[in-house]
Amino acid sequence: MDVGTRLFRSALLGLAGNRVARKFSERYGMKLGASRFVAGETMEAAIEQAKRINQQGVTVTLDYLGESVSSLEEAKGCELAYLDLLQAIRASGIDGNISLKPTQFGLAINEDSCLASIRKVTKEAACLGLFVRLDMEDSPWTDATLRIVRTLKAEGYKNIGTVIQACLYRSRQDVRALSAEGINLRLVKGAYKEPPSIAIPSKRKVDANMRHLIRTRLDSGVYTAIATHDEEIIRWVKSYTRTHNIPRTAFEFQMLYGIRTPLQAALAREGYTVRSYVPFGRSWYPYFVRRLAERPANVLFIARSLFKR
Ligand code: FDA
């Protein structure tokens, strides 16, 4: 990645956390182009999109957008929204599960109350036979997120997992430990702005670390979601699993709603499990800005589509 792109990406990621920009943008609804990456502002819209995606042979994980809530009342609102979502998944018959962000459940306010809230959602999901994944946010929340997952796993919940980011130096150690504990993981490159003291600065090295983590997980036999749109890595996973006799039931590919949609369907047709991450809700701004930062060309694409209106 050249210096200009790196600076641009860093500036965009800075904007993702800006509350004023967030309020301003969300007031304009999805008109800023967010609908390319967000399935809608309501649960009903997301369920409709999920049904459409299922018809392509692709399963989903639904994410009710929201993060860094500023009160426990807001966190409670998210908990209720997720409980409704679980019922809606079952009632609609879609093939899917849920992803959630711990700071949306008040992690930054009170860890115990966040744990209690996520426990309620996980318990309800277990009753309905559904899986819950805790997304991994920026590094101040890594330890607490892993603590919550480990606590719930130790309490007997088998339907819980989390995410590990290849950009962090600590991740090799985390993956080894979590694999030994049998914890279901999604592996990603990492979407947040992190200091160079803890994060690998070069994209090439992050890509190499992603492969290392994938190999460690595939060799461990613990179920793994490989979440990337990187076609070279996807090709390599297909070849590695073939030559090492790793069954397709041991892993799945995951991609984001609106990105590489034909590739998602093609992998599903080849017989791989593919899951599309389907975000919805009114708090779409930080998620949208992270998608722009991943690919600066997206900013041009959005700008062009705005001028065409
Ligand atoms: P890379 O960035 O190298 O992109 C490979 C190719 O994919 C690009 O060349 C481009 O063609 C395409 N592409 C990638 N991003 C695109 C975009 N935004 N728009 C259009 N094309 C794009 N991160 C995190 O920190 N915590 C988390 O919990 C999650 N969860 C998560 C779930 C799922 C299902 C996915 C797919 C990703 C995440 N991520 C995440 C995000 C992840 O960390 C990473 O930022 C993105 O997946 C982009 O990285 P790639 O692996 O796709 O590779």
Residues whose N, C-alpha, C, O or C-beta is under 5 A from the ligand:
A	BS01	FDA	D135 M136 V163 Q165 V188 K189 G190 A191 Y192 A227 T228 H229 D230 Q254 M255 L256 I259 Y277 R291 L292 E294 R295
